[in-house]
């Protein structure tokens, strides 16, 4: 496996279970207030926002990295809104 393999390529190479578990652990560590998972049926990544968020509660992304970026964007927007 090369360092350039995407998460989805790794899922196909190693099986969804191992890579998805590692990615979910990383997402949980970086975003403990979010619930994140890989949907084996949809083959997409999902994040559920904390109850306090004004934003839509579910976020879907093609990769774990994309999900992390979306969560960061939404969290930054939430911090801006909550200051008012």
C-alpha positions in Angstrom: 0.0 0.0 0.0 1.3 3.4 -0.9 0.9 6.6 1.1 -1.0 8.0 -1.9 -3.9 5.6 -1.6 -7.2 7.3 -0.8 -9.3 6.1 2.1 -11.7 4.6 -0.3 -8.9 2.7 -2.1 -7.7 1.5 1.3 -11.2 0.3 2.1 -11.3 -1.7 -1.1 -7.7 -3.1 -0.6 -7.9 -4.0 3.1 -11.6 -4.4 3.6 -14.0 -1.8 5.0 -13.8 -2.9 8.6 -10.2 -2.2 9.5 -9.7 1.0 7.6 -13.1 2.4 8.5 -12.5 1.6 12.2 -9.2 3.5 12.2 -10.7 6.5 10.4 -13.6 6.6 12.7 -11.2 6.5 15.7 -9.3 9.4 14.2 -12.5 11.4 13.6 -13.7 10.7 17.2 -10.4 11.8 18.6 -10.4 15.1 16.5 -14.2 15.8 16.9 -15.3 14.2 20.1 -18.7 16.0 20.1 -19.6 14.5 16.7 -20.8 11.0 16.0 -19.1 9.7 12.8 -19.3 6.5 10.9 -18.7 4.9 7.5 -21.9 3.6 5.7 -21.0 0.3 4.0 -24.2 0.4 2.0 -23.9 4.0 0.8 -20.1 3.8 0.7 -19.9 7.3 2.2 -18.8 8.9 5.4 -21.4 10.4 7.8 -21.2 12.8 10.7 -24.0 13.8 13.1 -23.6 17.2 14.7 -24.1 17.8 18.4 -27.6 18.8 19.5 -26.5 22.3 20.1 -25.7 22.9 16.5 -28.1 25.1 14.5 -26.9 23.5 11.3 -28.4 20.4 9.7 -27.6 17.5 12.0 -26.3 15.0 9.3 -23.3 15.6 7.0 -22.3 13.2 4.3 -19.0 13.1 2.5 -17.2 10.8 -0.1 -14.1 10.4 2.1 -13.1 10.6 5.7 -10.8 13.5 4.9 -13.7 15.3 3.2 -15.9 14.7 6.2 -13.2 16.1 8.6 -13.0 19.2 6.4 -16.8 19.7 6.4 -16.9 19.2 10.2 -14.2 21.8 10.6 -16.1 24.3 8.4 -19.4 23.7 10.2 -17.8 23.9 13.6 -16.2 27.3 12.7 -19.5 28.6 11.3 -21.2 27.4 14.5 -18.7 29.3 16.7 -19.2 32.5 14.6 -23.0 32.2 14.9 -23.0 31.4 18.6 -21.1 34.6 19.4 -24.1 36.7 18.5 
